[in-house]
Amino acid sequence: MAYRIVAIDVHKKMLAVVVADVAGEGEYEFGAAQVRRHPRSIAPAGPMVVQQEVEEVVMESTAQYWKPVWGALERYWKPARQKRDGATQMSGTLHLCQAKSNRGRVGGRMTSPTANG
């Protein structure tokens, strides 16, 4: 049985979408697409992942561009996955990640290069 996960990299003007089927043994199967990030193109994201029978969605965004995408998925996709026959505990789960390069420093304050003089 297929277990599909979608990864969405949310940019200011586009969405990079990768669907991975991770249920099988051996190599995973991937499908990729780019979608313009426009209100009319974001709304179909919910039905698209329903049609692809995606179980979980992971999004990454370095700004607040993820909010309309999250809203569309939460409105259309999440209830459809959770209410279907055979839904698992993780069905309809949305994950939001922050880019590692965008995180603050761990274990100390930031200092300017001139402060050490």
Helices and strands as residue ranges (DSSP letters): E 4-10, E 14-21, E 29-36, H 39-42, H 45-51, E 54-60, H 66-72, I 73-77, H 78-83, E 93-97, G 100-102, G 113-116
